[in-house]
Amino acid sequence: MAGIEREPAEVRIAQAALDAFAAALSVRTVAMRTWPDGIEWMYPVGTWEQPHLEVALMPGGEEVWLRMSTDRSSVAVWTIQQWWEFAGQLPGAAPPHG
């Protein structure tokens, strides 16, 4: 999202939430919800009622945003390269793009 400056934020992602998201990605069981601002957030299927990690691919595909459902005001920003490195380490991951 070019032109939008974000204040640096501390985002605490619980290891259990990251593990659950990684497991959901590895078996392709990720659900999506679109927020009123139009951003589509992915999360592990069946975890909506529990604290969970939410991930959004930003328009243009250059950034990935991560947030915990317990604090949606704080967002961690990863480059797409950081995201592919993370996703590439998952069991059954597709070959890296590039």
C-alpha positions as CSV (number, residue, x, y, z in Angstrom):
1,M,0.0,0.0,0.0
2,A,2.2,2.7,-1.3
3,G,2.0,6.1,0.4
4,I,0.7,4.8,3.7
5,E,3.2,5.2,6.5
6,R,2.7,3.0,9.6
7,E,4.0,3.7,13.0
8,P,6.4,0.9,14.2
9,A,4.5,-1.4,16.5
10,E,5.4,-4.2,18.8
11,V,3.5,-7.3,17.8
12,R,3.6,-10.2,20.1
13,I,2.7,-13.4,18.2
14,A,2.1,-16.3,20.5
15,Q,4.2,-19.3,19.4
16,A,1.1,-21.5,19.6
17,A,-0.7,-19.2,17.2
18,L,2.2,-19.2,14.8
19,D,2.4,-23.0,14.9
20,A,-1.3,-23.3,14.3
21,F,-1.2,-21.0,11.3
22,A,1.8,-22.8,9.9
23,A,0.0,-26.1,10.3
24,A,-3.1,-24.7,8.6
25,L,-1.0,-23.5,5.7
26,S,0.8,-26.8,5.3
27,V,-2.5,-28.7,4.9
28,R,-4.3,-25.8,3.1
29,T,-7.0,-25.3,5.7
30,V,-6.9,-21.5,5.9
31,A,-10.2,-19.5,6.0
32,M,-10.6,-15.8,5.0
33,R,-12.6,-12.9,6.2
34,T,-12.7,-9.5,4.6
35,W,-12.7,-6.5,6.9
36,P,-14.8,-3.3,6.1
37,D,-11.6,-1.7,4.8
38,G,-11.4,-4.3,2.1
39,I,-8.4,-6.2,3.4
40,E,-8.8,-10.0,3.3
41,W,-7.3,-11.7,6.4
42,M,-6.5,-15.4,6.5
43,Y,-6.6,-17.5,9.7
44,P,-6.6,-21.2,10.5
45,V,-10.0,-22.8,10.0
46,G,-11.8,-23.5,13.3
47,T,-9.9,-21.0,15.4
48,W,-12.1,-17.9,15.1
49,E,-13.3,-18.2,18.6
50,Q,-9.8,-18.6,20.1
51,P,-6.8,-16.2,19.9
52,H,-5.3,-16.8,16.5
53,L,-2.8,-15.3,14.0
54,E,-4.3,-13.4,11.0
55,V,-2.3,-12.8,7.8
56,A,-3.1,-10.5,4.9
57,L,-1.3,-10.2,1.5
58,M,-1.3,-6.5,0.6
59,P,-2.3,-5.3,-2.8
60,G,0.7,-5.4,-5.1
61,G,2.0,-8.5,-3.4
62,E,5.1,-6.9,-1.9
63,E,4.1,-7.0,1.8
64,V,2.4,-9.4,4.1
65,W,0.8,-8.1,7.3
66,L,0.5,-10.3,10.4
67,R,-1.6,-9.6,13.6
68,M,-3.0,-11.4,16.5
69,S,-6.8,-11.5,16.9
70,T,-6.4,-10.3,20.4
71,D,-4.8,-7.0,19.3
72,R,-5.8,-6.1,15.8
73,S,-4.5,-2.6,16.2
74,S,-0.8,-3.8,16.0
75,V,0.4,-5.2,12.7
76,A,3.8,-6.7,11.9
77,V,4.9,-6.1,8.3
78,W,6.9,-8.8,6.4
79,T,8.4,-8.5,3.0
80,I,7.1,-11.0,0.5
81,Q,10.5,-12.6,0.6
82,Q,10.3,-13.1,4.3
83,W,6.9,-14.7,3.9
84,W,8.2,-17.1,1.2
85,E,11.1,-18.1,3.5
86,F,8.6,-18.8,6.3
87,A,6.2,-20.7,4.1
88,G,9.0,-22.6,2.3
89,Q,10.0,-24.2,5.7
90,L,6.5,-25.7,6.2
91,P,6.0,-29.4,5.7
92,G,4.7,-30.1,2.2
93,A,5.5,-26.5,1.1
94,A,5.5,-25.7,-2.5
95,P,8.9,-24.8,-4.1
96,P,9.9,-21.2,-3.4
97,H,8.8,-18.6,-6.0
98,G,11.4,-16.5,-7.5
